[in-house]
Each structure stands twice: as structure tokens, then as C-alpha cells.
Amino acid sequence: MAKNLDIVLLADYYGEMLTDNQRKFIEYYYSDDLSLSEIAQNEGITRQGVRDAVKRAETQLYDMEKKLGFAARSRKVNEALDTIVESVEVINNYNMNIALSREVNDAVVRIKSVIDSLDE
């Protein structure tokens, strides 16, 4: 079973909707990088039992993302914010080196402030 890092992201969004064991096994397998055999040994169950729980959890996480789309939406918002930050820097550089408009400078400061507040 190849480890898929998207599962870690999906678990951040939807992990609370999994059973305690599914959540724990996903964390052990993906975040702690334990093998199925190691998890099985630590938990006192079979390797197949761990595998089944991990596969069910993966399926549930993908289904939740397909229905709700929070991770995809977050990714799009972050990409849009990156584009806005880059554009603000271009505007600011142009303003500082060529136009020198107080209004443009104030607008740049407001935009940067809003973006910074989103990171908190």
C-alpha cells in the first residue's frame, strides 16, 4: 500500500469524522510512518485488521472530500492568495519606483493587512 500524503491533509479536515481506531491507525501509518505490521503488533491485532481499518478510513476521507470539497477549496483559496500577494508586490514596487501615489500605497498596506490577518 503506497503512502499517499493527500490522506494526511484529508485527515486534518475530516479526521474527527472517523472512528477512534481509524484516526489512530491513519496517524500511525501516515504521520508516524509505522508499517502495518508495527501498528498491528503495538495494538495487539492482525496486520489485516489494521490494513482494513486504514483502507476504510482512506475511502471515507476521499468520500467526504468528494462530497464536501473543503481541502480542494482551501487549496484554491491559498493559490489565489499567493497570486494576490505577488500582484500586490508588483503594484507596490511600481508605485515606489515610478508613480509614488499615497492612495496606492495605502491600498497596498490595507491588502497586506487583510492577507496577514488570514494567516492568524
N, C-alpha and C positions, 0 to 999 in steps of 0.2 A: 504494500500500500504506500504509494508515493505521498510524501507530506506536502500538503497544499497550504501555503501561507495565507491564502484568502480565508481559510477557516478561522484563523486567529482573529482576523478583522470581523468576520461574521459573528464569532463568539463574543466579541466586545459589544456588538449591537444586540444580539439575541440570546446570549448565553443564559440569562436568567429564566428563559422560557424552556430550557432543557431540564431534565431530571438532575438531581444532585450528582448521581453517578456519571451520567453523560457529561456534565460540565467538568467534573473532576477528571475523567478519562481524557477528554479533549485537552484540558490544561496539561496533564502529564505528557500526553503524546506530542502535542504541538509546541507548547511553551517550554516544558521541561526536557523535551527531546528524549523521553524514555521510549523504549521499544514496547511492543505489545506484550512480549514475554516478561519484561521487567515489571510492567504495570500489573499483569496477572499474578506474578509472584508476590508483589507487595500487597495486593488486595486479597490474595487467597482465593482467586477464581481462575478459570481456564483462560488460556490465550484467546480461544474462540469467543468466549463470553465478552472479553474486552473488545475484540475486533467488532463483534456485532453491535456493542454499545456505541463504539466510535462511528461505525458506518451509519447507524440510525441517527446519531447526533448530527453527522455531516449532512445527511439527507434532510433532516428537519431544518438545519441552518440555511441550506440552499433554498428550501421551500419557502421559508419565512422571508428571505431576501427577494425571491421571485414575487411574492405577494405584496410585500411592504416596500422594498426598494430603498431602505434607509442608507445602506452602505454606498450604493451607486449614487444616490442623491448627494451624500456627503462628499464623495469623490468629485462630483461635478462642481459643487459649491467651492471646494478647495482649489480646483483648477481655475475657476472663474476668479477667485480671489487672487491667485497668483498672477493672472493676466492683468487684473486691476492694479496690483502693486507695481508690476513692470510698467504699465502705462502711466501711472502717477509719477514714477521716477523719470520717465521720458519728458513728461509735461513739466515737472519741477526743474529738470536740467535745462530745458529750453527756456523756461521763464527766468531762471537765474543767470543764464549766459546770453540771452538775446532780448527778451521782452521786458523783464523786470516789472511785472504787474503785481501790485499788492493784492488785488482781488484773486488772481490766480494762485498766489502764494497762500492766501487764507483758505482757499478751496482745497488745495493740496494738503494743508495741515489738517483740515476737517476730515478729509478722506482717510488720511493716515491714522487719525484718532479713532475713527469708526472701525477700521481694519484691526487696529491694536486691541480694541475692546472685544472683538470677536475671538481673539486668542486667549482671553482670560477665562 
